[in-house]
Amino acid sequence: ILATPNTLISTNGPTTEAVHQDAGNSLSVPSDASLTDPTAGLQFFCITGLITNGRYTAANIPWAAGVSDGQDIVFSGSIFHVTGLSGGNNFVAHTSPNNSNPGYYTFDNVTFLGGPSNMALITSNPVVARHGITVSNSDIATLSAGASGAGFVRIGKQPGVSYSAGLEP
């Protein structure tokens, strides 16, 4: 998605996301490579993306995603705006089934407006490889993983951002 800084991607629904990025569950063979199955863990294909600028707005969660094997998605100059009085997190990512290879999110010069200024990282499926999250030059208060964040790991640390203990390498 290449947008101008003033492009608005929005939803009026009280519980829906402006964007829900997800993929099929079978991007890789779902086990580690071994002598008995040398194809296990091989990547069939992966999702890559560059999201520049744009304002993603929703009452609840502007962007929700399932992190897929081998994905590499970069956000640059984007704004994730929660408009609801009791809105949810500004960005939510969960693990997808059949994880064999790590995926990555990079947030550079990104702003979270409204809501809790929080990125919630949820391990909803077991993972073999933890997904990497990088934040730099961004206005984000918290990356929270809670007890269910074992599927994610921070890469680097931006000063002023609070990271859950579960994100430590």
N, C-alpha and C positions, 0 to 999 in steps of 0.2 A: 504494500500500500504506500504510494507516494502521494502525499497530500500537501496542500499549502498550509501554513500555520493556522489559518482561520477555517479550515474545512471541519465541519461538524458531522460526526457519525454518532447517531443518537437513537434511543428507544424511549417510547412513552410508557412501556409496560412496567408495572410496579415490581415485578420479580425477574424480568428477563434482562439479559446482558445486551449491550450494544453489539458486541462481537463475542462469539463462542468459537474459538479455534480448537479443533480436535481432528484426529485422524483415525483410520482403521487400526485395529489392535494388532495386526500381524505384519508389522514392518520388518521384523527380524525373526529368525528361528529362535524360539523362546527358551534356549538353554545355553550354557557355556560349551564351547568347543571341546571335544574329547576325541580320543582315539576311535571310539565306536561310532561317533557321528561328527565327522570333520566339518559338516556344513552348519552345525549348531552355532548360534551367535552371529552368523553372517548377516550383514545388512542388505535387505532387498532394495530399498530406496530410503531417502530421508527428506524431510521438509526443511527448506531453508527460506528465510524471509528477511526482508528489510522493511521496517515500518517507520517512515519518516514523517514527522509533524502530525497534524490532525488532533482533534479534540474528541475523545471517546466519552460519551455522556450517558449515564443511566441512573435511575433512582436507586438501584441496588448495587450492581457490580458492572462497571463499564466493560471489562474484558475478563473472560474466563477461558481457561485452556486446559487441555489434556496434553501433558508433555510426552512426545513421541520419541522413539528410539532414534538417536543420531540427529535429531533436529538441531538447527542453529538459527535462532531468530533474534534479530537486533532491533531494538526500539531506539529512535533518535529524535529528540525534539517533540515527543508526543505528550499529550495531557490526558490523564484518566480522571474524570470528574464524576463524583457521586453527588447526586442532587437531592436524594430523599433524606428526610429528617432522621429516619432510623435506617439509613442505607447500609449496605455491606461494605466489604473491602474494595479498594480501588482496583486491585488486580488479584485474581485467584488462579492458581495452577494446581493440578492434581496429577498423580502418576497414572500412566496407562498400563493395561495388562501386557504381558509378554515382554517385559523390559529385559534387554540384554546389553544394550549400548547406551551411554549417557547422552542426554540432550542438553542444550544450552540456551539460556536467555541472557541477553546483554541489554542493560538499560543505561543509556547515556543521554544526559541533558533531558531527563523525563521529569514531569511534574505530576504529583497526586494532589487534586483539589477536592474539598469536601470530604465527607466520610472520615474514617480514622487515619487517612494517609498511610495505609497499610497494604502490604503484599502478603497474602496468605498462601502458604505452600503446604499442600496436603498429600500425604502418602496414602492413597486409597487402594493401591495395589502393590504387592511386594516388588522390590527392585533388585537387580543384580548390580547395576552401576548407578551411583547417585548422579542426579541431574545438577548441572552447574548454573549458578546465578551470579552475574556480575552487575554491580551498580556503581556508576561513576557520574560525577557532576550533576546529580539529580536531587530534586526536592521530594524526598520520600522519608517518612519518619521511621517506619518499622518494617522489617521482614520477619514474619512470624511463621514458625513451623510447628510449635507446640509438640505434644507427645507423638503426633503422627507425621512429623516432618523428616523422618529418617531417609527419605528418598531424595533429599536435596542437600547441596553443599554450597557454601558461599565461596566465591573466587575473589580474593581481595576483600578490602573493607573500606567503605567510604566513611570518612569522619562525619559524625553527627547522625548517622543512621544506626538504629538499634537492631541487632541481629539476635534471633533466638539461639540458645545454646545448641539446639539440635542441628544448626547449620554449620557448626564448626567442622573444619577438615579433620 
